[in-house]
Amino acid sequence: MATPPKKSLGRGLGSLIGAGVTKPAQPVAPTAPVTTAAPVAPGLQLQELLLTSIVPNPRQPRRDFDDALVKELADSIRSEGLMQPIVVRKVKDGYELIAGERRFRAFKLIGEKTITARILEASDASSAVLALIENLQRADLNAIDEALGFASLMRDFSLTQEAVAERLGKPRTSIANSVRLLALDNELQGYVRKGQLSAGHAKALLGIENVAHRVQVARLVIEKGLSVRATEVEVKKLASTKKTERKQAVQTIVADVQKRLASHFAAPVSVVRKGTKGSISIPFSSDDELARLLEKIGIKL
């Protein structure tokens, strides 16, 4: 089987995270770990930075970091060295991560004091976009964190869906469909985060307005391991069932109202309902009967 082509890095990020191996430049700490770093792209600074001088990115889209994977990365770095430097930007009291938080965590885990970093000049918006791009292109960012990343860009920087799509090189509809997942309740978002439901499952479940019913179907999907297509069938089935139940409930109410009106007026009454509209009809056969009915209503001729 042919090896699939590697995904290209996002706009501007490919030049920030290289794949070559050279010795780090511009040491600024007295003791540096035994690491290697990628060649410096033009206009970028490569330095050894103290871990204590670096703070995580507050707009990091990834909410969950697998401790086992971080430990695995730490073992690899201990054995082979750092193949890709982290990317940071200068902030008031040190540096802020743009890309490479798992590498940063792995270095802390193995007790290193410094790490090789590329220093980039970037605005808040650019930093957030680059952090999101890196996570998206690692292909293991769950759908909820991805949606939160898109929503954060729109909220924090007043960007439209079109603007986010353009900066990330994605179709606008992809951004719109992703952000819709945030309408899910916390339980279902948790299922998506854990990989028990895919984004396709979640989008299908959004077709159920009632939260309790949605959760009920979601649990059924997980229990039976239903495909997205099978989930869509379940959603349609539930919608059809609820529509029938609502229709029957309305018919019961209309019949009860009709019976009570007939008893009140001591005359046959017809109640017709179509959607949210309808009519009440009370026939009469003489002026005296009309006068009696009007008197029941409180009107005197």
C-alpha positions as CSV (number, residue, x, y, z in Angstrom):
1,M,0.0,0.0,0.0
2,A,1.4,3.4,-0.9
3,T,2.3,5.8,1.9
4,P,-0.3,8.6,2.0
5,P,1.2,12.1,1.3
6,K,1.8,14.2,4.4
7,K,-0.6,17.1,5.1
8,S,0.9,20.5,4.2
9,L,1.2,22.9,7.1
10,G,-1.1,25.9,7.3
11,R,-0.5,29.4,5.9
12,G,2.9,30.6,7.2
13,L,3.3,27.7,9.7
14,G,5.3,25.5,7.3
15,S,8.2,27.9,7.5
16,L,8.0,28.0,11.3
17,I,8.2,24.3,12.1
18,G,11.0,22.8,9.9
19,A,11.9,19.1,9.7
20,G,15.7,19.3,9.4
21,V,18.2,18.8,12.2
22,T,21.0,21.2,13.3
23,K,22.5,22.4,16.5
24,P,20.6,25.2,18.4
25,A,21.8,28.7,18.0
26,Q,22.1,31.7,20.3
27,P,22.3,30.0,23.8
28,V,20.9,32.2,26.5
29,A,20.9,29.7,29.4
30,P,23.9,28.4,31.2
31,T,22.9,24.7,30.9
32,A,21.1,23.5,27.8
33,P,19.6,20.1,27.2
34,V,21.0,17.8,24.6
35,T,18.6,18.6,21.8
36,T,18.6,19.4,18.1
37,A,16.5,21.9,16.2
38,A,15.3,22.6,12.7
39,P,17.1,25.2,10.5
40,V,16.2,28.8,11.0
41,A,13.8,30.3,8.4
42,P,14.8,33.8,7.2
43,G,13.9,36.5,9.6
44,L,13.2,34.1,12.6
45,Q,15.2,33.8,15.8
46,L,16.2,30.4,17.2
47,Q,17.2,30.3,20.9
48,E,17.5,28.1,23.9
49,L,14.9,29.4,26.4
50,L,14.3,28.6,30.0
51,L,11.1,26.6,30.5
52,T,10.2,28.9,33.4
53,S,10.2,31.9,31.0
54,I,7.5,30.3,28.8
55,V,3.8,30.4,29.5
56,P,1.1,28.4,27.7
57,N,-1.0,29.9,25.0
58,P,-4.3,31.1,26.6
59,R,-6.0,30.5,23.3
60,Q,-4.7,26.9,22.9
61,P,-7.6,25.1,21.2
62,R,-6.7,21.7,22.7
63,R,-8.4,21.2,26.0
64,D,-7.2,17.7,26.7
65,F,-3.7,16.4,26.6
66,D,-3.2,12.6,26.8
67,D,-0.6,12.0,29.5
68,A,0.4,8.7,28.0
69,L,1.2,10.4,24.7
70,V,3.1,13.2,26.4
71,K,5.2,10.5,28.3
72,E,5.8,8.7,25.0
73,L,7.0,11.9,23.4
74,A,9.2,12.6,26.5
75,D,10.8,9.2,26.1
76,S,11.4,9.9,22.4
77,I,13.0,13.2,23.1
78,R,15.2,11.8,25.8
79,S,16.4,9.1,23.4
80,E,16.6,11.0,20.0
81,G,16.5,14.7,21.0
82,L,14.1,17.4,19.9
83,M,13.4,17.2,16.2
84,Q,11.2,20.3,15.9
85,P,11.6,23.4,18.1
86,I,8.6,25.0,19.7
87,V,7.3,28.3,18.4
88,V,6.8,31.2,20.8
89,R,6.3,35.0,20.7
90,K,7.7,37.6,23.1
91,V,5.3,38.9,25.7
92,K,5.7,41.3,28.6
93,D,7.2,38.9,31.1
94,G,8.8,36.3,28.9
95,Y,7.5,34.2,26.1
96,E,4.1,32.7,25.1
97,L,3.7,29.4,23.3
98,I,2.3,29.5,19.8
99,A,2.9,25.9,18.8
100,G,4.4,22.8,20.5
101,E,2.7,22.6,23.9
102,R,3.1,18.8,24.0
103,R,6.8,19.2,23.4
104,F,6.9,21.8,26.1
105,R,5.2,19.5,28.5
106,A,7.4,16.6,27.6
107,F,10.5,18.7,28.3
108,K,9.1,19.6,31.8
109,L,8.4,15.9,32.4
110,I,12.0,14.8,31.7
111,G,13.3,17.6,34.0
112,E,15.0,19.7,31.3
113,K,15.6,23.4,32.2
114,T,15.6,24.8,28.6
115,I,14.1,24.1,25.2
116,T,14.9,25.2,21.7
117,A,12.4,27.7,20.4
118,R,11.7,29.8,17.3
119,I,10.8,33.3,18.3
120,L,8.1,34.9,16.1
121,E,6.6,38.3,16.1
122,A,2.8,37.7,16.1
123,S,-0.3,39.5,17.1
124,D,-2.9,37.9,19.4
125,A,-5.0,37.0,16.4
126,S,-2.1,35.5,14.4
127,S,-0.9,33.5,17.5
128,A,-4.4,32.1,17.9
129,V,-4.7,31.2,14.2
130,L,-1.3,29.5,14.1
131,A,-2.0,27.5,17.3
132,L,-5.3,26.3,15.8
133,I,-3.6,25.4,12.5
134,E,-0.9,23.4,14.2
135,N,-3.5,21.4,16.1
136,L,-5.8,20.9,13.1
137,Q,-3.1,19.6,11.0
138,R,-2.0,17.0,13.6
139,A,-5.4,15.4,12.8
140,D,-6.1,14.4,16.4
141,L,-7.8,17.5,17.6
142,N,-11.3,16.4,18.6
143,A,-14.3,18.0,16.9
144,I,-15.4,20.0,20.0
145,D,-12.0,21.6,20.6
146,E,-11.9,22.4,16.9
147,A,-15.3,24.1,17.1
148,L,-14.2,26.0,20.3
149,G,-11.1,27.2,18.4
150,F,-13.2,28.5,15.6
151,A,-15.7,30.1,18.0
152,S,-12.8,31.7,19.9
153,L,-11.4,33.3,16.8
154,M,-14.8,34.8,15.9
155,R,-15.5,35.9,19.5
156,D,-12.2,37.3,20.6
157,F,-11.2,39.0,17.3
158,S,-14.6,39.9,15.9
159,L,-14.1,37.7,12.8
160,T,-16.9,36.4,10.6
161,Q,-17.1,32.8,9.6
162,E,-15.9,33.9,6.1
163,A,-12.8,35.6,7.7
164,V,-11.9,32.5,9.8
165,A,-12.4,30.2,6.8
166,E,-10.1,32.4,4.7
167,R,-7.3,32.5,7.4
168,L,-7.4,28.8,7.9
169,G,-7.9,27.9,4.2
170,K,-11.2,26.0,4.9
171,P,-14.6,26.3,3.3
172,R,-17.0,28.6,5.2
173,T,-19.6,25.7,5.4
174,S,-17.0,23.7,7.3
175,I,-16.6,26.4,9.9
176,A,-20.4,26.8,10.2
177,N,-21.0,23.1,10.6
178,S,-18.3,22.8,13.2
179,V,-19.5,25.7,15.3
180,R,-23.0,24.2,15.3
181,L,-21.6,21.4,17.5
182,L,-21.3,23.8,20.4
183,A,-25.1,23.7,20.6
184,L,-24.9,20.2,22.0
185,D,-25.4,19.7,25.7
186,N,-22.3,19.0,27.9
187,E,-23.0,15.2,28.0
188,L,-22.9,14.9,24.2
189,Q,-19.9,17.2,23.9
190,G,-18.2,14.8,26.3
191,Y,-19.0,11.8,24.1
192,V,-17.5,13.6,21.1
193,R,-14.3,14.6,23.1
194,K,-13.8,11.0,24.1
195,G,-14.3,9.7,20.5
196,Q,-17.5,7.8,21.4
197,L,-19.4,9.9,18.9
198,S,-18.0,11.4,15.7
199,A,-18.7,14.9,14.3
200,G,-21.0,13.2,11.8
201,H,-23.0,11.5,14.6
202,A,-23.2,14.8,16.5
203,K,-24.5,16.7,13.5
204,A,-27.2,14.1,13.0
205,L,-28.2,14.3,16.6
206,L,-28.6,18.1,16.4
207,G,-31.7,17.3,14.4
208,I,-33.4,16.5,17.7
209,E,-34.5,19.6,19.5
210,N,-35.5,18.1,22.8
211,V,-32.3,17.6,24.9
212,A,-33.5,14.6,26.8
213,H,-34.5,12.8,23.6
214,R,-31.2,13.7,22.0
215,V,-29.3,12.2,24.9
216,Q,-31.5,9.1,24.7
217,V,-30.6,8.5,21.0
218,A,-26.9,9.3,21.6
219,R,-26.7,6.7,24.3
220,L,-28.4,4.2,21.9
221,V,-25.9,5.1,19.2
222,I,-23.0,4.4,21.5
223,E,-24.5,1.2,22.9
224,K,-25.2,-0.3,19.5
225,G,-22.2,1.2,17.7
226,L,-24.5,2.7,15.1
227,S,-23.0,4.3,11.9
228,V,-23.8,8.0,11.1
229,R,-26.3,6.8,8.5
230,A,-28.0,4.6,11.0
231,T,-28.1,7.5,13.4
232,E,-29.8,9.7,10.9
233,V,-32.4,7.0,10.5
234,E,-33.0,6.9,14.2
235,V,-33.3,10.7,14.3
236,K,-35.9,10.6,11.5
237,K,-37.7,7.8,13.2
238,L,-37.9,9.7,16.5
239,A,-39.0,12.9,14.7
240,S,-41.8,10.9,13.0
241,T,-42.8,9.3,16.3
242,K,-42.9,12.6,18.1
243,K,-44.9,14.2,15.3
244,T,-47.5,11.5,15.5
245,E,-47.6,11.8,19.3
246,R,-48.1,15.6,19.1
247,K,-50.8,15.1,16.5
248,Q,-52.6,12.6,18.7
249,A,-52.2,14.9,21.8
250,V,-53.7,17.8,19.8
251,Q,-56.6,15.7,18.7
252,T,-57.3,14.6,22.3
253,I,-57.3,18.2,23.5
254,V,-59.6,19.4,20.6
255,A,-62.0,16.5,21.3
256,D,-62.1,17.4,25.0
257,V,-62.7,21.1,24.3
258,Q,-65.4,20.3,21.8
259,K,-67.1,18.0,24.4
260,R,-67.0,20.7,27.1
261,L,-68.3,23.4,24.8
262,A,-71.2,21.2,23.7
263,S,-72.0,20.6,27.4
264,H,-71.8,24.3,28.2
265,F,-74.0,25.5,25.3
266,A,-76.3,22.4,25.4
267,A,-75.8,22.3,21.6
268,P,-73.6,20.5,19.1
269,V,-70.2,22.2,18.7
270,S,-67.6,21.7,16.1
271,V,-63.9,22.6,16.8
272,V,-61.6,22.5,13.9
273,R,-57.8,23.1,14.3
274,K,-55.2,23.4,11.5
275,G,-51.7,24.1,12.7
276,T,-52.0,26.9,15.2
277,K,-55.2,28.2,13.7
278,G,-58.8,26.9,13.8
279,S,-62.4,27.6,14.2
280,I,-65.4,26.9,16.6
281,S,-68.8,26.4,15.0
282,I,-72.1,26.3,16.9
283,P,-75.1,25.8,14.7
284,F,-78.6,27.1,15.6
285,S,-82.1,26.5,14.0
286,S,-84.1,29.5,15.2
287,D,-83.8,33.1,16.5
288,D,-84.8,31.9,20.0
289,E,-81.9,29.3,20.0
290,L,-79.5,32.0,18.8
291,A,-80.6,34.3,21.6
292,R,-80.1,31.5,24.1
293,L,-76.6,30.8,22.8
294,L,-75.7,34.5,22.9
295,E,-77.0,34.7,26.4
296,K,-74.6,31.9,27.3
297,I,-71.8,33.9,25.9
298,G,-73.0,37.0,27.9
299,I,-74.6,38.9,25.0
300,K,-78.2,40.1,25.0
301,L,-80.1,41.1,22.0
